Amino acid sequence: MAPALLVLALASCGQPEQAGPIVADAARGEQVFAQLCSSCHKAGPRARNAFGPQLNGVIGRRAGSVEGYAYSPAMRQADFAWDQARLQAYLAAPSDAVPGTKMYFWGLSDRQKVADLLAYLETTDDR
């Protein structure tokens, strides 16, 4: 299935249960990224580390592993790879998901926006 039409069940994002699956849209996710993430993170062609690490290929990547980025000790010691469920939990409450993270973000609990954002991140190159 194309990433833009990825269907996700996002039960862990703090929203009441919604009827049926959410159909994610990478184009909407790119807009969410631009609004909420791009001041600290970069993704896509020529992405580089900024205030936060670049996010190309984040899904499937080991936490705290982007070359050249100064992670918090908590993130460097995190022993997992980013998958849909971990990213959903992290986006909902970063400091709950990885206590000691230096990511200061109030959280994103809108299930549709999270699904769209993850669909967009699936389209970014791992370079």
DSSP file (Angstrom, degrees, kcal/mol; ACC not computed):
  #  RESIDUE AA STRUCTURE BP1 BP2  ACC     N-H-->O    O-->H-N    N-H-->O    O-->H-N    TCO  KAPPA ALPHA  PHI   PSI    X-CA   Y-CA   Z-CA
    1    1 A M              0   0    0      0, 0.0     5,-0.1     0, 0.0     6,-0.0   0.000 360.0 360.0 360.0 141.1    0.0    0.0    0.0
    2    2 A A    >   -     0   0    0      1,-0.1     3,-1.9     3,-0.1     4,-0.1  -0.379 360.0-122.5 -65.2 141.4    1.3    3.5   -0.8
    3    3 A P  G >  S+     0   0    0      0, 0.0     3,-1.6     0, 0.0    -1,-0.1   0.832 110.7  63.1 -54.9 -33.5    2.5    5.4    2.3
    4    4 A A  G 3  S+     0   0    0      1,-0.3    23,-0.1    21,-0.1   115,-0.1   0.717 109.2  40.3 -66.3 -18.4    0.1    8.2    1.5
    5    5 A L  G <  S+     0   0    0     -3,-1.9    -1,-0.3    20,-0.1    20,-0.1   0.136  82.3 147.6-114.4  18.9   -2.8    5.8    2.1
    6    6 A L    <   -     0   0    0     -3,-1.6    18,-2.6    17,-0.1     2,-0.6  -0.314  40.3-143.0 -58.3 130.5   -1.3    4.0    5.1
    7    7 A V  E     -A   23   0A   0     16,-0.2     2,-0.4    -2,-0.0    16,-0.2  -0.872  23.1-176.0-100.7 124.3   -4.0    2.9    7.4
    8    8 A L  E     -A   22   0A   0     14,-1.7    14,-1.4    -2,-0.6     2,-0.7  -0.930  26.8-147.2-122.8 142.5   -3.0    3.1   11.1
    9    9 A A        -     0   0    0     -2,-0.4     2,-0.9    12,-0.2     3,-0.2  -0.931  21.5-174.7-103.2 108.5   -4.7    2.2   14.3
   10   10 A L    >   +     0   0    0     -2,-0.7     3,-0.7     1,-0.2     5,-0.3  -0.626  22.9 149.7-108.2  73.2   -3.6    4.8   16.7
   11   11 A A  T 3   +     0   0    0     -2,-0.9     3,-0.4     1,-0.2    -1,-0.2   0.678  64.5  60.9 -79.3 -17.1   -5.0    3.8   20.1
   12   12 A S  T 3  S+     0   0    0      1,-0.2    -1,-0.2    -3,-0.2    80,-0.1   0.157  75.7  91.8-100.4  20.7   -2.2    5.2   22.2
   13   13 A C  S <  S-     0   0    0     -3,-0.7    -1,-0.2     2,-0.1    -2,-0.1   0.195  97.3-106.6-105.9  18.0   -2.5    8.9   21.3
   14   14 A G  S    S+     0   0    0     -3,-0.4    95,-0.1     1,-0.2    -2,-0.1   0.603  78.4 121.8  78.4  10.8   -4.9   10.1   24.0
   15   15 A Q  S    S-     0   0    0     -5,-0.3    -1,-0.2     1,-0.1    -2,-0.1  -0.781  70.8 -96.2-104.6 151.0   -7.9   10.6   21.9
   16   16 A P        -     0   0    0      0, 0.0    -1,-0.1     0, 0.0     2,-0.0  -0.294  57.7 -82.8 -59.0 150.8  -11.3    8.9   22.4
   17   17 A E        -     0   0    0      1,-0.1     2,-0.3    -3,-0.0    -6,-0.1  -0.332  49.5-152.3 -56.9 129.8  -11.7    5.7   20.3
   18   18 A Q        -     0   0    0      2,-0.1     2,-0.3    -3,-0.1    -1,-0.1  -0.804  22.1-103.1-105.6 148.7  -12.9    6.7   16.8
   19   19 A A  S    S-     0   0    0     -2,-0.3    -1,-0.0     2,-0.0     0, 0.0  -0.526  83.6  -5.1 -70.5 130.6  -15.0    4.4   14.6
   20   20 A G  S    S-     0   0    0     -2,-0.3    -2,-0.1     2,-0.1     2,-0.1   0.134  97.6 -51.6  77.2 168.0  -13.0    2.7   11.9
   21   21 A P        -     0   0    0      0, 0.0     2,-0.5     0, 0.0   -12,-0.2  -0.311  51.5-115.7 -75.3 160.6   -9.4    3.1   10.8
   22   22 A I  E     -A    8   0A   0    -14,-1.4   -14,-1.7    89,-0.1     2,-0.7  -0.846  19.4-143.5 -96.3 131.5   -7.7    6.3   10.1
   23   23 A V  E     -A    7   0A   0     -2,-0.5   -16,-0.2   -16,-0.2     2,-0.2  -0.869  21.2-145.2 -96.6 115.1   -6.5    6.8    6.5
   24   24 A A        -     0   0    0    -18,-2.6     2,-0.4    -2,-0.7    92,-0.1  -0.484   8.9-157.2 -83.5 150.6   -3.3    8.7    6.6
   25   25 A D     >  -     0   0    0     87,-0.3     4,-2.2    -2,-0.2    95,-0.2  -0.969   8.4-158.7-131.7 114.3   -2.2   11.2    4.0
   26   26 A A  H  > S+     0   0    0     -2,-0.4     4,-2.1     1,-0.2     5,-0.1   0.830  93.8  57.1 -63.1 -33.8    1.4   12.1    3.5
   27   27 A A  H  > S+     0   0    0      2,-0.2     4,-1.3     1,-0.2    -1,-0.2   0.919 110.1  44.0 -65.6 -42.4    0.7   15.4    1.8
   28   28 A R  H  > S+     0   0    0      1,-0.2     4,-2.2     2,-0.2    -2,-0.2   0.883 111.1  56.7 -65.9 -36.4   -1.3   16.5    4.9
   29   29 A G  H  X S+     0   0    0     -4,-2.2     4,-2.8    87,-0.4    -2,-0.2   0.857 101.4  55.4 -62.7 -35.7    1.5   15.1    7.0
   30   30 A E  H  X S+     0   0    0     -4,-2.1     4,-2.3     2,-0.2    -1,-0.2   0.876 108.1  49.5 -64.0 -36.4    4.0   17.3    5.2
   31   31 A Q  H  X S+     0   0    0     -4,-1.3     4,-2.2     2,-0.2    -2,-0.2   0.904 110.3  49.8 -67.9 -41.5    1.8   20.3    6.2
   32   32 A V  H  X>S+     0   0    0     -4,-2.2     4,-3.1     2,-0.2     5,-0.5   0.931 110.9  50.7 -60.7 -45.0    1.8   19.1    9.9
   33   33 A F  I  X>S+     0   0    0     -4,-2.8     5,-2.3     1,-0.2     4,-2.3   0.929 110.1  49.4 -57.7 -46.8    5.5   18.7    9.7
   34   34 A A  I  <5S+     0   0    0     -4,-2.3    -1,-0.2     3,-0.2    -2,-0.2   0.884 117.3  41.3 -61.0 -39.4    5.9   22.3    8.4
   35   35 A Q  I  <5S+     0   0    0     -4,-2.2    -2,-0.2    -5,-0.1    -1,-0.2   0.898 131.8  17.3 -75.7 -42.3    3.6   23.7   11.1
   36   36 A L  I  <5S+     0   0    0     -4,-3.1    -3,-0.2    -5,-0.2    -2,-0.2   0.692 131.5  27.3-109.5 -22.4    4.8   21.7   14.2
   37   37 A C  I >X<S+     0   0    0     -4,-2.3     4,-2.7    -5,-0.5     3,-1.9   0.735  93.1  80.1-115.9 -30.2    8.2   20.2   13.5
   38   38 A S  T 34<S+     0   0    0     -5,-2.3    -4,-0.1     1,-0.3    -3,-0.1   0.630  80.8  69.3 -69.3 -14.6   10.2   22.1   11.0
   39   39 A S  T 34 S+     0   0    0      1,-0.1    -1,-0.3    -5,-0.1    12,-0.3   0.778 121.9  16.4 -71.3 -22.0   11.4   24.8   13.3
   40   40 A C  T <4 S+     0   0    0     -3,-1.9    12,-2.9     1,-0.2    10,-0.3   0.668 126.3  48.0-116.9 -28.9   13.6   22.2   15.0
   41   41 A H     <  -     0   0    0     -4,-2.7     2,-0.3    10,-0.2    13,-0.2  -0.832  59.1-155.0-120.4 153.4   13.8   19.2   12.6
   42   42 A K        +     0   0    0     -2,-0.3    13,-2.9     6,-0.3    14,-0.3  -0.927  14.9 173.1-122.4 150.9   14.5   18.8    8.9
   43   43 A A        +     0   0    0     -2,-0.3     5,-0.1    11,-0.2    78,-0.0  -0.980  39.8  37.7-151.7 155.5   13.4   16.1    6.5
   44   44 A G  S >  S-     0   0    0     81,-0.3     3,-1.9    -2,-0.3    12,-0.1  -0.479  99.9  -0.4  98.7-171.7   13.6   15.4    2.8
   45   45 A P  T 3  S+     0   0    0      0, 0.0    -2,-0.1     0, 0.0    79,-0.0  -0.224 134.7   6.8 -54.6 136.2   16.3   16.2    0.3
   46   46 A R  T 3  S+     0   0    0      1,-0.2    -2,-0.0    -4,-0.1    -3,-0.0   0.679  88.1 167.1  64.2  20.5   19.3   17.9    1.8
   47   47 A A    <   +     0   0    0     -3,-1.9     2,-0.3    -5,-0.1    -1,-0.2  -0.354   8.4 178.1 -63.3 145.9   18.0   17.5    5.4
   48   48 A R        -     0   0    0      5,-0.1    -6,-0.3    -5,-0.1     7,-0.1  -0.922  36.8 -81.2-141.8 165.9   20.5   18.2    8.1
   49   49 A N        +     0   0    0     -2,-0.3     2,-0.1    18,-0.1    -8,-0.1  -0.459  53.7 160.2 -67.0 143.2   20.7   18.3   11.8
   50   50 A A  S    S-     0   0    0      2,-3.0    -9,-0.1   -10,-0.3   -10,-0.1  -0.197  70.6 -35.0-132.0-135.0   19.3   21.5   13.3
   51   51 A F  S    S+     0   0    0    -12,-0.3   -10,-0.2   -11,-0.1   -11,-0.1   0.854 141.8  27.7 -62.3 -32.8   18.1   22.2   16.8
   52   52 A G  S    S-     0   0    0    -12,-2.9    -2,-3.0     1,-0.1   -10,-0.2  -0.771 107.9 -83.2-117.6 168.3   16.8   18.6   16.6
   53   53 A P        -     0   0    0      0, 0.0   -11,-0.3     0, 0.0    -4,-0.1  -0.330  50.6 -96.4 -70.0 154.2   18.2   15.7   14.5
   54   54 A Q        -     0   0    0    -13,-0.2   -11,-0.2     1,-0.1    -5,-0.1  -0.395  31.1-146.6 -64.7 150.4   17.2   15.3   10.9
   55   55 A L    >   +     0   0    0    -13,-2.9     3,-1.8    -7,-0.1     4,-0.2   0.254  47.0 134.1-111.7  12.0   14.3   12.9   10.5
   56   56 A N  T 3  S+     0   0    0    -14,-0.3    70,-0.2     1,-0.3    69,-0.1  -0.444  86.3   2.4 -60.9 130.3   15.0   11.2    7.2
   57   57 A G  T 3  S+     0   0    0     64,-0.5    -1,-0.3    67,-0.4     4,-0.2   0.716  84.5 146.0  68.3  21.5   14.5    7.4    7.7
   58   58 A V    X   +     0   0    0     -3,-1.8     3,-1.9    63,-0.2     2,-0.6   0.867  48.0  83.9 -61.5 -36.8   13.4    7.8   11.3
   59   59 A I  T 3  S+     0   0    0      1,-0.3    24,-0.2    -4,-0.2     3,-0.1  -0.567 107.2  12.5 -72.6 117.9   11.0    4.9   11.1
   60   60 A G  T 3  S+     0   0    0     22,-3.7    -1,-0.3    -2,-0.6     2,-0.2   0.248 101.3 122.7  98.8  -9.9   13.1    1.8   11.7
   61   61 A R  S <  S-     0   0    0     -3,-1.9    21,-3.1    -4,-0.2    -1,-0.4  -0.599  70.5-105.5 -86.6 145.5   16.1    3.8   12.9
   62   62 A R  B >   -B   81   0B   0     19,-0.3     3,-1.0    -2,-0.2    19,-0.3  -0.466  44.1-103.5 -65.9 136.1   17.7    3.2   16.3
   63   63 A A  T 3  S+     0   0    0     17,-2.8    17,-0.1     1,-0.2    -1,-0.1  -0.319 102.3  14.9 -60.4 141.7   16.9    6.0   18.7
   64   64 A G  T 3  S+     0   0    0      1,-0.1    -1,-0.2    -3,-0.1     7,-0.1   0.773  94.6 114.6  69.0  28.5   19.7    8.4   19.4
   65   65 A S    <   +     0   0    0     -3,-1.0     2,-0.4     2,-0.1    -2,-0.1   0.378  25.8 123.5-117.4   5.2   21.8    7.3   16.3
   66   66 A V    >   -     0   0    0      1,-0.1     3,-1.7    -4,-0.1     5,-0.1  -0.557  67.4-114.7 -73.0 124.0   21.9   10.2   13.9
   67   67 A E  T 3  S+     0   0    0     -2,-0.4   -18,-0.1     1,-0.2     3,-0.1  -0.293  93.9  13.2 -57.0 132.4   25.6   10.9   13.2
   68   68 A G  T 3  S+     0   0    0      1,-0.2     2,-0.4   -15,-0.0    -1,-0.2   0.451  93.3 120.9  84.2   0.8   26.7   14.4   14.4
   69   69 A Y    <   -     0   0    0     -3,-1.7     2,-1.3   -15,-0.0    -1,-0.2  -0.845  61.6-133.4-102.1 136.7   23.7   15.2   16.6
   70   70 A A        -     0   0    0     -2,-0.4    -3,-0.1    -3,-0.1     2,-0.0  -0.674  33.4-171.5 -88.9  86.8   24.2   15.9   20.3
   71   71 A Y        -     0   0    0     -2,-1.3    30,-0.0    -7,-0.1   -19,-0.0  -0.293  28.8 -99.1 -74.1 160.1   21.5   13.8   21.9
   72   72 A S     >  -     0   0    0      1,-0.1     4,-2.5    -2,-0.0     5,-0.2  -0.408  37.0-109.9 -67.7 155.2   20.5   13.9   25.5
   73   73 A P  H  > S+     0   0    0      0, 0.0     4,-2.0     0, 0.0     5,-0.1   0.890 119.8  57.4 -55.2 -38.2   22.0   11.1   27.6
   74   74 A A  H  > S+     0   0    0     26,-0.4     4,-0.6     1,-0.2    27,-0.1   0.909 109.7  42.6 -60.5 -42.8   18.5    9.6   27.9
   75   75 A M  H >4 S+     0   0    0     25,-0.2     3,-0.6     1,-0.2    -1,-0.2   0.882 111.8  53.8 -73.8 -37.2   18.1    9.4   24.1
   76   76 A R  H 3< S+     0   0    0     -4,-2.5    -1,-0.2     1,-0.2    -2,-0.2   0.850 113.3  44.3 -62.6 -32.6   21.6    8.0   23.6
   77   77 A Q  H 3< S+     0   0    0     -4,-2.0    -1,-0.2    -5,-0.2    -2,-0.2   0.521  83.8 119.4 -90.8  -6.3   20.9    5.3   26.1
   78   78 A A    <<  -     0   0    0     -3,-0.6     2,-0.6    -4,-0.6    -3,-0.0  -0.391  53.9-152.7 -61.4 133.8   17.4    4.4   24.7
   79   79 A D        +     0   0    0     -2,-0.1     2,-0.3   -17,-0.1    -1,-0.1  -0.559  56.4  79.0-113.6  66.7   17.5    0.8   23.5
   80   80 A F        -     0   0    0     -2,-0.6   -17,-2.8   -17,-0.1     2,-0.4  -0.981  68.7-118.0-158.6 164.8   14.9    0.7   20.8
   81   81 A A  B     -B   62   0B   0     -2,-0.3     2,-0.4   -19,-0.3   -19,-0.3  -0.866  42.1-102.5-105.7 146.6   14.3    1.5   17.1
   82   82 A W        +     0   0    0    -21,-3.1   -22,-3.7   -24,-0.4     2,-0.3  -0.539  50.8 163.2 -70.1 123.4   11.6    4.0   16.2
   83   83 A D     >  -     0   0    0     -2,-0.4     4,-2.6   -24,-0.2     5,-0.3  -0.762  54.6 -87.0-127.7 179.4    8.5    2.3   14.9
   84   84 A Q  H  > S+     0   0    0     -2,-0.3     4,-2.4     1,-0.2     5,-0.2   0.921 125.5  47.4 -55.6 -48.6    4.9    3.6   14.5
   85   85 A A  H  > S+     0   0    0      1,-0.2     4,-2.2     2,-0.2    -1,-0.2   0.910 113.3  47.0 -64.0 -43.6    3.8    2.8   18.1
   86   86 A R  H  > S+     0   0    0      1,-0.2     4,-2.7     2,-0.2    -1,-0.2   0.906 113.2  49.0 -65.8 -40.9    6.9    4.4   19.7
   87   87 A L  H  X S+     0   0    0     -4,-2.6     4,-2.9     2,-0.2     5,-0.2   0.888 109.4  52.8 -66.3 -37.7    6.6    7.5   17.5
   88   88 A Q  H  X S+     0   0    0     -4,-2.4     4,-1.8    -5,-0.3    -2,-0.2   0.945 113.1  43.7 -60.2 -48.0    2.9    7.8   18.4
   89   89 A A  H  X S+     0   0    0     -4,-2.2     4,-1.9     2,-0.2     8,-0.2   0.905 115.1  49.2 -64.5 -41.8    3.7    7.6   22.1
   90   90 A Y  H  < S+     0   0    0     -4,-2.7    -2,-0.2     1,-0.2    -1,-0.2   0.911 110.7  49.2 -65.8 -43.1    6.7   10.0   21.8
   91   91 A L  H  < S+     0   0    0     -4,-2.9    17,-2.7     1,-0.2    -1,-0.2   0.844 110.6  51.9 -65.4 -32.3    4.7   12.5   19.8
   92   92 A A  H  < S-     0   0    0     -4,-1.8    -1,-0.2    15,-0.3    -2,-0.2   0.884 138.1  -7.0 -70.9 -38.5    1.9   12.4   22.4
   93   93 A A    >X  -     0   0    0     -4,-1.9     4,-2.2    -5,-0.1     3,-1.1  -0.563  64.2-172.7-160.8  85.0    4.2   13.0   25.3
   94   94 A P  H 3> S+     0   0    0      0, 0.0     4,-2.6     0, 0.0     7,-0.2   0.881  87.2  48.7 -53.0 -46.6    8.0   13.1   24.6
   95   95 A S  H 34 S+     0   0    0     10,-0.3     5,-0.1     1,-0.2     6,-0.1   0.702 112.4  49.5 -74.3 -16.7    9.1   13.3   28.2
   96   96 A D  H <4 S+     0   0    0     -3,-1.1    -1,-0.2    -7,-0.2    -6,-0.1   0.855 113.6  45.5 -80.6 -38.6    6.9   10.4   29.2
   97   97 A A  H  < S+     0   0    0     -4,-2.2    -2,-0.2     1,-0.3    -7,-0.1   0.874 133.6  16.2 -72.7 -38.4    8.0    8.2   26.4
   98   98 A V  S >< S-     0   0    0     -4,-2.6     3,-2.2    -5,-0.2    -1,-0.3  -0.743  84.7-147.7-135.7  85.3   11.7    9.0   26.9
   99   99 A P  T 3  S+     0   0    0      0, 0.0    -3,-0.1     0, 0.0    -4,-0.1  -0.311  85.8  27.4 -56.0 130.1   12.2   10.5   30.4
  100  100 A G  T 3  S+     0   0    0      1,-0.3   -26,-0.4    -5,-0.1   -25,-0.2   0.395  84.0 146.7  96.2  -1.5   15.1   13.0   30.2
  101  101 A T    <   -     0   0    0     -3,-2.2    -1,-0.3    -7,-0.2    -6,-0.0  -0.303  48.3-140.6 -61.7 152.0   14.7   13.8   26.5
  102  102 A K        +     0   0    0     -3,-0.1     2,-0.8     2,-0.1    -1,-0.1   0.332  66.6 116.4 -96.4   8.3   15.7   17.3   25.6
  103  103 A M        -     0   0    0     -9,-0.1     2,-1.0     1,-0.0    -8,-0.1  -0.681  51.9-160.4 -78.5 113.8   12.8   17.6   23.1
  104  104 A Y        +     0   0    0     -2,-0.8     2,-0.3   -10,-0.1    -2,-0.1  -0.824  34.6 137.9 -98.1 100.5   10.5   20.3   24.5
  105  105 A F        -     0   0    0     -2,-1.0   -10,-0.3     1,-0.1     3,-0.1  -0.991  53.6-137.7-147.2 133.9    7.2   19.7   22.8
  106  106 A W        -     0   0    0     -2,-0.3     2,-0.1     1,-0.2    -1,-0.1   0.673  58.4-107.2 -69.6 -18.0    3.7   19.9   24.4
  107  107 A G        -     0   0    0    -14,-0.1     2,-0.5     1,-0.1   -15,-0.3  -0.081  16.2-115.0 106.6 153.9    2.6   16.8   22.5
  108  108 A L        +     0   0    0    -17,-2.7   -15,-0.1   -20,-0.2    -1,-0.1  -0.964  32.9 164.7-128.1 111.1    0.3   15.9   19.6
  109  109 A S        +     0   0    0     -2,-0.5     2,-0.8   -95,-0.1    -1,-0.1   0.463  38.6 114.6-108.4  -2.7   -2.7   13.9   20.5
  110  110 A D     >  -     0   0    0      1,-0.2     4,-2.5     2,-0.1     5,-0.2  -0.592  55.8-154.4 -71.3 109.8   -4.8   14.4   17.3
  111  111 A R  H  > S+     0   0    0     -2,-0.8     4,-2.4     1,-0.2    -1,-0.2   0.846  90.3  50.8 -57.9 -38.9   -4.9   10.9   15.9
  112  112 A Q  H  > S+     0   0    0      2,-0.2     4,-2.7     1,-0.2   -87,-0.3   0.929 111.2  47.3 -66.4 -44.9   -5.4   12.1   12.3
  113  113 A K  H  > S+     0   0    0      2,-0.2     4,-2.8     1,-0.2    -2,-0.2   0.898 112.5  49.9 -64.2 -39.5   -2.4   14.5   12.4
  114  114 A V  H  X S+     0   0    0     -4,-2.5     4,-2.6     2,-0.2     5,-0.2   0.941 112.1  47.6 -63.1 -46.4   -0.2   11.9   14.0
  115  115 A A  H  X S+     0   0    0     -4,-2.4     4,-2.1    -5,-0.2    -2,-0.2   0.919 114.0  47.3 -60.2 -44.3   -1.1    9.4   11.2
  116  116 A D  H  X S+     0   0    0     -4,-2.7     4,-2.2     2,-0.2   -87,-0.4   0.920 111.9  50.3 -63.6 -44.3   -0.6   12.0    8.5
  117  117 A L  H  X S+     0   0    0     -4,-2.8     4,-2.6     1,-0.2    -2,-0.2   0.917 111.4  47.8 -61.5 -44.8    2.8   13.0   10.0
  118  118 A L  H  X S+     0   0    0     -4,-2.6     4,-1.7     1,-0.2    -1,-0.2   0.871 109.2  54.1 -66.1 -35.8    4.0    9.4   10.2
  119  119 A A  H  X S+     0   0    0     -4,-2.1     4,-0.5    -5,-0.2    -1,-0.2   0.913 110.4  47.6 -62.5 -41.4    2.9    8.8    6.6
  120  120 A Y  H >< S+     0   0    0     -4,-2.2     3,-1.8   -95,-0.2     4,-0.5   0.938 109.0  52.8 -63.5 -46.4    4.9   11.8    5.6
  121  121 A L  H >< S+     0   0    0     -4,-2.6     3,-1.0     1,-0.3   -64,-0.5   0.812 101.0  61.9 -62.4 -28.3    8.0   10.6    7.5
  122  122 A E  H 3< S+     0   0    0     -4,-1.7    -1,-0.3     1,-0.2    -2,-0.2   0.725 100.6  55.1 -67.1 -19.2    7.7    7.3    5.8
  123  123 A T  T << S+     0   0    0     -3,-1.8    -1,-0.2    -4,-0.5    -2,-0.2   0.574  85.9 102.4 -89.4  -9.2    8.3    9.1    2.5
  124  124 A T  S <  S-     0   0    0     -3,-1.0   -67,-0.4    -4,-0.5     2,-0.1  -0.502  75.0-115.3 -80.4 144.6   11.6   10.7    3.6
  125  125 A D        -     0   0    0     -2,-0.2     2,-1.1   -69,-0.1   -81,-0.3  -0.399  15.3-126.7 -73.8 150.6   14.9    9.3    2.4
  126  126 A D              0   0    0      1,-0.2    -1,-0.1   -70,-0.2   -69,-0.1  -0.650 360.0 360.0 -96.6  75.2   17.4    7.9    4.8
  127  127 A R              0   0    0     -2,-1.1    -1,-0.2   -83,-0.1   -70,-0.1   0.342 360.0 360.0-126.9 360.0   20.4   10.0    3.7
